[in-house]
């Protein structure tokens, strides 16, 4: 019955289109048209304004030689908003190609939708479609964004990608995803932290609407030394576990450690201790359970020991130094803090042994080639520059531990030249 049909279709446009495609593939054009006309006449705002519904109605009228009606519906489809419309059926290619024949190839939206359809299998062709879309409609922000994506991942042209993202933002400042993806490109190109920070903070009300973009802003605030502002944003909302949020706890730890270091340098060990202890917390609003084997624990415990020592509580300081060097399964970077804890505990031989080991590890990492980890989580791989930057950072830490300042400065500089997000290379280079 008609009522059961509506119940099954649930006012969802793609359900209507899927059933219509089934009818069309079976040459039941009248049935497909009747179904889509129900969508056209619906009181549901999403359903009655979904572009592909009208493009398909235009195509059906074309197949039935109703050319005036075809032109009417193709025009109507072109005028509807592109928001939340992403065609995925290969049958739609003929629909959009036919639409172009009715308006002298001037339908920017048809080119845009074809680009979306083609990018997965024919990315070069998709880029051509998007380029045609923005040529016809320079204000089509989402097409500029897609071009940026294509230039980056298909052509490996970061400059062209950035130019497209800037045009996307110029035409639609409200899309938080654009800021997130643009900052990733600026990071890859090595643009200044100050430039990146200004774009994100000037558009904070839009950036904050999307969690991964907000995390990006907080990260850049930490890189810029704005630890208090970063912590305020970290405390401002709940952060839900999702792809792209894995670095959140690292940002929390770094913000408090670096804020604490400033207090310690300014002769306020009590305030420093408070921040170092907060670095070892897992705030409820971040929805991350305690990680007993967290790689950064030696760094947290070492700095906590320094604060207790500055307060004159040598027993507590010793306890934290012991905790620092007793941590297991330590990432290479954090070996440095174990060595420093050994040094504070009087075991200089062990400390120097670790510093030498770090220099050797870093040198071997520089000489090796990156291997693909097929079991790595999607998106977690490092670029070659990031891998080398990590190696330079590890070597720099080794030389800093050995008090070879010039060599440490050299390797921290090399690290930052390859990866502007090497936070602790930046911090230690400024201190040396």
Secondary structure by P-SEA (a helix, b strand, c coil): caaaaaaaacccaaaaaaaaaaaaaacaaaaaaaaaaaaaacccccccccaaaaaaaaaaaaaacaaaaaaaaaaaaaaccccccccccccaaaaaaaaaaacccccaaaaaaaaaacccccaaaaaaaaaaaaaacccaaaaaaaaaaaaacccccaaaaaaaaaaaaaaccccaaaaaaaaaaaaaacccaaaaaaaaaaacccccccaaaaaaaaaaaaaacaaaaaaaaaacccccccccccaaaaaaaaaaaaaaaaaaaaccaaaaaaaaaaaacccccccccccccccaaaaaaaaaaaaaaaacaaaaaaaaaaaaaacccccccaaaaaaaaaaaacaaaaaaaaaaaaaaaaaaaaaccccccccccccccccaaaaaaaaaaaaaaaaaaacaaaaaaaaaaaaaaacccaaaaaaaaaac
